[in-house]
């Protein structure tokens, strides 16, 4: 009987698990099936490696994604459960530190919502602002589209959409950890003249982290990676707006059709 080779550590072994590092023998490429299994597993189990994963996200964010995609996953906490946990922590602390921000978004989103489209847009803004985990997962697909175009000549085609989803979840988790730090800084600087400059520093840090992530993931030239990272942001903004409008449009169409069916059959 031929022995299996562990994709995480390279050890030869027999059985369902590697006898050296413990990774499953059936570890395969990321697909829609593994995405569903990962989400279900995240709600029912707690894996090891949370703090190690967070530390590695700061040290080698691109390497984590490359390792996870290439089946070296045993040491890392799964990205979507990590994103959900961090989102919940940030949402809680944000409401405690800056409750007026959430209230402002909530009020402004409900103004002038008379038509079906406006009401659905208002509902989506309110729901996203109150569900930070959903927001972070929701905005990943348009970001993937921007990355695939901006890095099309730097190896972006090597990964499928689901693999990018996992990578986006890890990157979003890193953003949240940085946001938690700046949330604390914002609280400490509240009422001072330095608070107005904090946004510029925050966006610069986000950009540098994103650049490092892409540089490690695609192993490219520094200046080309900077240019492609800028292009990613420039593409991401219109893609996100289109993505939201299409989503609201679909919801509006469903609402109008549903309302028509109710009126046709006199169900109300």
N, C-alpha and C positions, 0 to 999 in steps of 0.2 A: 504493500500500500504506500503510495507516494505521500510525503509529508507536505504540509501547508507552510507557506512563508508569511509571517506576520507583516502586514503593511505598515504597522506603527514602528516596530523595532527591528524588523528583518530576521527575527528568530524562526527557526524551523521547528514545527510542532505537529502533533496529532490532536484531534478533538475539536470542541466548539470554541475554546478560548486559548489564547496564547499562554503558555506556562511561564513566560518571562515577564510580560507587562500586563496581561489580563484582558487585552482587547479581543472582541469577538472575531471569530474566523470568518463570519459572514459579512463583515464590514465592506460595503460597496460604495459606488459613486452616489452622490446625493441626487434624489429624484423627488417627485411629488409624493410618492409613498413614504419616503423617509421623512419628508416635511411633516406629514400628518402624524406619523409615529413619534416624531420628536416633540410635537406640540402636546400630544396625549401623554407622553411619558413625563413631560415637564410638569404637568398638573398633578400627576400621581406619585412621582418619586423626587428625591433630592439626590443629585450626584455629587461626587467629590470635585475638588479643583476650583472652587469659586474664587478664592483669594489668589490662587496661582494664575487663574485666567485673567483676573483684573490686573495683576502685576504685569503679565505678559502683554496685555492690551496696550499698556503704556510703553513697554520696552520694545516689543516687536509685533505691532498690530497686524501688519501684512503677513507675517510668518504664521500667526495663529490661523488666519483664513486659509492660507496655502496648505498648512498642515491638515486642517479639518477637511478641506476638499480632497486632499490626497490620502484620506483614510487614517490619519494619525490623530485620533480623537480621544484616546483613553484618559489623557491628563487634563482635558479641558471641560469646563462646564458648558452645557449646551446653550447656544446663542439665544434662542427665543425665550426659554425660561429665564435666562439672565436678563434679557431686555425687559421682560414683564416685571420681574422683581425690582430692578433698578427704576423703572418707570413709576412703579407704585411708591417707592421711597421718595422719589423726586416730587411726585404729585402731592404727597402728604406734606413734605417739608415746604413746598411752594405755597400751599394753602395756609400753612402756619406762619411763614415769614412774610409773604406778600398776598394776603387775601384780597386786597383791593384790585389786583391785576385780573384775577379770575372774574370778579364782579363786573369790571369794566368791559371785558370781552363778552360776558353774558348779556349785559344791557345793550351794548352796541349791536350785537348780532340779532336782537329781537326787534329793533326799530325798523319801521317801514316795511314790514313783512306782510304784504297784503295778498299777492298772488301765490299760486302753487309753487312756482319756481323759487320765489323769494322765501317762502316759508320753509321749503326744503333746504335751501342754502343756509338759512338761519339755524335750522335743526342740525345740519351737518357741522356748522361752526361751533355751536353749543356742545354737541356731542364730543367733537374732537378736543375742544378746550377742557372738557371735564373728564376725558379718558385719555390720559397721557400715553399709556401703553399702546392703545389703538392708534393714536396719532403717529407714534414712532414706527409702527409696522405699516401703516397706511401710506406714508410718504416714501417708503423704500422703492417701489416699482418705478416711479418716474426718475429717481436717482440712478437706478440701474440702466435705464434707457440712455441717460446722459453719459454715463461711464462707458457704455458699450460703443457709443459714437466717438467720444473724445479719445478713447484709448484703443480704437479699432486697429491701429497700426502698431500697437505695443503689446499684443497678446490677449486682448479682451475676448476674442472669439474662442479662446481655449476653455472657457467656462460656460455652463448652461445657466438658464434663468434661475433655477432653484439654488444652484451654488452661489449665485450672486445674492439671492435672498438671505442666505446664511451669512455671507460676508457683510451684507448691509446691516444685519441684526447685530453683529459684533461691533461694527463701526458706530452704530447708533448707541450701543451700550457704552462705548468709550465717550461719546458726546455727553451722555447723561452724567457720567462720573465727573467730567469736566464742569458740566452745568451745576452739579452739586457743590463743587468747590466755589464757583463764582456766585452761587446763591448765598453761600456763607459770607463771601467778601461783600456782596451787595448789602447784606444785613448789617455788617460792621460799618460800611461806609454811608449808610442811609443818613440823609441830612447834611452831608458834606459836599464840597465842590468837586471831589474826585469821582463821584458816582456817575457823572455825565460822560466821563472818559472810559468807563468800564466796558461799555458795549464794543468800542473799537478794539480793546485788548482781547475781549472774548472772541470776536470774529477772527482776529489774527491767530489766536491759539487754535481755533477750529480749523483754519486754513492750513496751518503748519502740521497739525495732526493728520488731516486728510492727505496732505502731500506726502508725509512719511508713510502712511498706509499704502498709497498707490505706488510709491517708490519701492517698497519692499515686496508688494504683491506682483508687480509687473517687471521689477528689476530693470528699470530704465535709466536713462540719462537724467541728471538732476534738473537741468534747464528745460528739457523736453517734458519732464514730469510736472514741473511748475506750470508750464504753458498748458498742458493737458488738464491739470487740476483746475486752472482758471476757466478753461473751456467747459469743463464739467459743470461748474457753478453757473456759467452763463446759459448753458442749455437746460439746466435743471429748473430754473425759475419758470420759463414758459411751459416746459413739460408738466410741471406741477400744477400750473393754472389750468392748462387744458385737461389734465387728469381729473381735477376737482370739478370742472364744468361738465365734463362728460359724465362723471358719477352723479352729479346733481341732475343732469338732463335725463339720465336713465331712471332715476328715482321719480322725477317729475312725470315721465311717460308712464311709468307703472301706476303712479297715483291717479293720473288722468284716466287711464284705461280702467283702473279699479273703480273709480268714481262713476264712469260711464256704465259699467256692468251693474253697479248697485242701483243706479237710476233706471236702467233698462228693465231690471227684474223687480223693481220696487221693493228692495230689501230693507229700506229704511223709511 
